[in-house]
Amino acid sequence: YIDANLLNPDLSLNGVADHFGVSGKFVGSVCKNAFGVTYLQYVRDGRIRHAAHLLESTDLPLEEIALRCGFNSNSYFTKIFRRSCGKTPNAYRKELQSLEKSVIALT
């Protein structure tokens, strides 16, 4: 359920708990036990993976990618992406484009 709704910006712990008729604490403990991370970290990691895919495969503006990945603001998206990947989304995309040009030049 979480993975299927990962891109919904309103995917809250309590919303998931309500959907299944359990407590938020229970959902949090299931995430921690099953995935080794908090609920929030699980959701963020999934959103960042999807954002990285969009950065690699599209020319969408960063603001659009942020919204499509469930982030309400571009600045928050950039902050979380940098924390997770070690570089800004723009730097990530530019690095990929540079690598792609290098590969094309070699062929």
C-alpha positions as CSV (number, residue, x, y, z in Angstrom):
1,Y,0.0,0.0,0.0
2,I,2.8,2.4,0.9
3,D,4.7,1.7,-2.3
4,A,1.5,2.0,-4.4
5,N,0.8,5.5,-2.9
6,L,4.4,6.7,-2.5
7,L,4.0,9.7,-4.8
8,N,0.9,11.0,-2.9
9,P,2.1,14.1,-0.9
10,D,-0.5,13.3,1.7
11,L,0.8,9.8,2.5
12,S,0.9,10.2,6.3
13,L,1.7,7.6,8.9
14,N,-1.8,8.2,10.4
15,G,-3.4,7.9,7.0
16,V,-1.8,4.5,6.4
17,A,-2.8,3.4,9.9
18,D,-6.4,4.5,9.4
19,H,-6.5,2.7,6.1
20,F,-5.6,-0.6,7.8
21,G,-7.5,0.1,11.0
22,V,-4.4,0.0,13.2
23,S,-2.4,2.6,15.2
24,G,0.3,4.8,13.8
25,K,2.7,3.3,16.3
26,F,2.0,-0.1,14.9
27,V,2.7,1.0,11.3
28,G,5.9,2.6,12.5
29,S,7.1,-0.5,14.3
30,V,6.3,-2.7,11.3
31,C,8.3,-0.4,9.0
32,K,11.2,-0.4,11.5
33,N,11.2,-4.2,11.9
34,A,10.6,-5.0,8.2
35,F,12.8,-2.4,6.5
36,G,15.2,-1.2,9.3
37,V,14.2,2.4,8.9
38,T,11.4,4.7,10.2
39,Y,8.2,5.1,8.3
40,L,9.2,8.6,7.2
41,Q,12.6,7.4,6.0
42,Y,11.1,4.6,4.0
43,V,8.7,7.0,2.3
44,R,11.5,9.6,1.7
45,D,13.9,6.9,0.3
46,G,11.2,5.7,-2.1
47,R,10.5,9.2,-3.3
48,I,14.2,9.9,-3.8
49,R,14.6,6.8,-5.9
50,H,11.7,7.8,-8.1
51,A,13.1,11.3,-8.4
52,A,16.5,9.9,-9.4
53,H,14.8,7.9,-12.1
54,L,13.0,10.9,-13.4
55,L,16.2,13.0,-13.4
56,E,17.9,10.2,-15.4
57,S,15.0,9.6,-17.9
58,T,13.3,12.9,-18.5
59,D,14.0,16.6,-19.0
60,L,11.3,17.6,-16.6
61,P,12.0,20.8,-14.6
62,L,13.1,20.1,-11.0
63,E,9.9,21.7,-9.6
64,E,7.8,19.3,-11.6
65,I,9.9,16.3,-10.4
66,A,9.6,17.5,-6.8
67,L,5.8,17.7,-7.2
68,R,5.5,14.3,-9.0
69,C,7.5,12.7,-6.2
70,G,5.3,13.9,-3.4
71,F,7.4,16.8,-2.2
72,N,5.5,20.0,-1.6
73,S,8.4,22.3,-2.3
74,N,11.4,22.3,-4.5
75,S,13.7,23.6,-1.7
76,Y,12.7,20.7,0.6
77,F,13.1,18.2,-2.3
78,T,16.6,19.6,-3.0
79,K,17.6,19.4,0.7
80,I,16.4,15.8,1.1
81,F,17.9,14.8,-2.3
82,R,21.3,16.3,-1.3
83,R,21.2,14.6,2.1
84,S,20.4,11.2,0.4
85,C,22.6,11.4,-2.7
86,G,25.4,13.7,-1.7
87,K,24.6,16.3,-4.4
88,T,21.7,18.5,-5.5
89,P,19.2,17.1,-8.1
90,N,20.6,19.6,-10.7
91,A,24.2,18.4,-10.1
92,Y,23.0,14.8,-10.2
93,R,21.3,15.4,-13.6
94,K,24.4,17.3,-15.0
95,E,26.7,14.5,-13.9
96,L,24.6,11.9,-15.7
97,Q,24.4,14.1,-18.8
98,S,28.2,14.4,-18.8
99,L,28.7,10.7,-18.4
100,E,26.2,10.1,-21.2
101,K,28.2,12.4,-23.5
102,S,31.4,10.6,-22.6
103,V,29.9,7.3,-23.5
104,I,28.6,8.6,-26.8
105,A,32.0,10.1,-27.6
106,L,33.7,6.7,-27.0
107,T,31.4,4.9,-29.4
